[in-house]
């Protein structure tokens, strides 16, 4: 097994895949976790729809093409294995399967985001965002793929950060409304993270 520095993003990604492969099916048998995952996904969708509606996504896309993304190297360090695990439970891939096997040898043995469990399909292939083996840009966040962020559930700073360009381009009242909606997303994420951490304490998992 290739060893990673404890606390590094590669180490935390490996732990997240390890948790998914070994305990994902146990977590998804918990009705509370299933319901909270669906509630979180709905709130995330509401945030994204509002960002599109008021023009935040357009401004960010234009800025990224002109000046480069705000998602610089080091942003990934605020993420822990539990939040990364939540993204796996939501059907997101944190990197290519080849990268996972090469760096950690934690092979995913089953899909724990099965439609038989989550029948509304939040973990369907169309919801996934894969890196296709491209070399990672060392100046960017490790979790940034060629089509944007690989994650569905994100840290507070990634959800709430609004730059000067956005403040100059979009009405203040619209941004305040967006932040209220984003607050619902972050609250539901916090509750799910805390619940999963409590569940994991009963199992001998590495790094937790």
N, C-alpha and C positions, 0 to 999 in steps of 0.2 A: 504494500500500500504506500502510495506517495504521501509523505508527511507535509502538512502545512503549518505555518506558525499559528499557534493558538491565538484567536482573536482576529486573525486576518479574515478578509471577506471570503477568500477561497475556503478557509476552514469552516466558516459559518455556513456557506453554501453546501459544503459536504455534510455538515451536521443536519441541515434542513432536509436533504435528500435521505439521509440515514433515518431520521425521524419519520419521514413520509413512508419509507419502505417497511419499517418495522412497527410503527404505531399508528399510521394514518388510518387504517381500517378500524382500529379501536376507537380513535377519536370520532370518526364519522358514524359510529354506531350510537353516539351520544346525541339525542334529539336536540338538546340545548345548543350544541355546537353546530349542527346542521341548520337550525333556525337562525342562529346568529350569523353564520356564513351567508345565508340568503339575504338577511337584513343588511349586512355590510355591503354586499354586492349591489343591492338596490340603491343604497346611499352613495356608493362610488359612482354609479351610473348617473344619479341626479347631479352630482358635482360636475361630471364631465359634460353633461348636456347643457348645464348653465354656462360652463366655460366656453363651449362652442357658441351658444346663443349670444353672449355679450361680446365675443370677439377675442377672448384671451388666447384661445388655441391658435387663431389666425396670427395674432401678434407674436406669439412664441415661435411659430413656424417661420414667419418672415425674418425674425431676429436671428434664429438659428442659421438660416441660409446666409444672412448678411454678416453676422459677427461671431457665429458659433454658439453652441448651447451653453446655458447656465449650469448644466449638470457636469461640473468639473470633477477631476480626480479627487478622491477623498470623501465625496458625498456618501458613498456606500458604507463608510465606517460607522454611521449612525444606526445601521440595520443589525438586528440580532437574528439568531436562528429561528426564533419563534415567529417573527414577522415574515421571514422568508418561507417558513413552513406554511403559514396562512396563504401565501401566494400560490404555493404548490397545491393546497387544498382547493383553491379557486381555479386551478387548471393552468396556471402559468408555469413556463419553464424558465429556470434561472440562468441557464446556459445550454449549449448543445449537449446532447447525450454523449457524444464523443468526448467532450471536454470533461464531463462528470466522471466518466469511466477512467480517463487518462489521469486526472488529478487526484481522485479519491478512491476509485474502485468500489464506490457505493452504487451498485447497480440497482435500478428501480425494478423490483420484481413484479409489481402489479400496479394498476391504476387505482388509487384510492378515491379518485374523484369520479366515480362510476355513475352513469345516469340512472342505474338501478337504485342508487342511494340519493342522488340529487337529481330528481327527475326533471327539473326545469332547465337543466343543461348549462349551468353556469360554468362548468368545466369542459365544455365541448371544444373540439379542435379549433373551431373558428375563433374561440376566445383566447387561444394561446399565441404567444409571441416568441418565436424561437430565434436565437442567434444561429446562423447557418455556418458556424465554423470559421467565421472571419476573425482575423487577428484583432485583439482588443486594442483600442486607442488609449494609450497610457495617460493622455491628457484629459480623458473623460471619465465619468463615473463608471465603475465596473459593471453596473446594472443597466447601462444604456446600450441598447441595440441599434441596428441600422435603421429601424423604423420608430425609434423613440424608446421610452422606458420599458423594460421587460416586465415591470411589476404592475399588478392590479391594485394591491393595497400598499400604500406608501407612508413614509414618515411625515410628521407634522410639517417640517420645513419644505418638503417636496410638494405638499398639498397647498400650503398657505402662502408660499413666497410669491410676492408680486413686485416686480422691478419698477424702476422709474418710468420706463417706456410705457408700461401698462397703465400706471397711474396717470400719465399724460394723455393717453389715448382713449381711456374708458371712463365714463362718468363715475364719480365717487359712490353714488347711491347704488349703482349696479354692482360695484365691487363689494360694498358692505353686504348686499343681499347674497352674493356669491360666498362670502366668508361664513354667513349663517348656515348656508347649505353644506359647505365643507365641514363646518363644526359637527353636523350630524354624522358625517362620515367618520370623522376622527373619534367621536365619542363611541360609536359602535365598534370601531377597531380596537380602542382601548379595552372595552369590556370583553371582547373576544380574546384578546391577548392575555388578559389576566385570568380568564376562565381556563384557557388552554394551559397556561403555566401551572395552575393548580392541579389540573389533570395529570400533567407530565411529572409532577413531584412524586407520584406513586409508582413511577417506573424507573429502572436503572438506565438512564439515558446519558450519553457522553456530553459533558459540558454544561449540564443543567443541574 
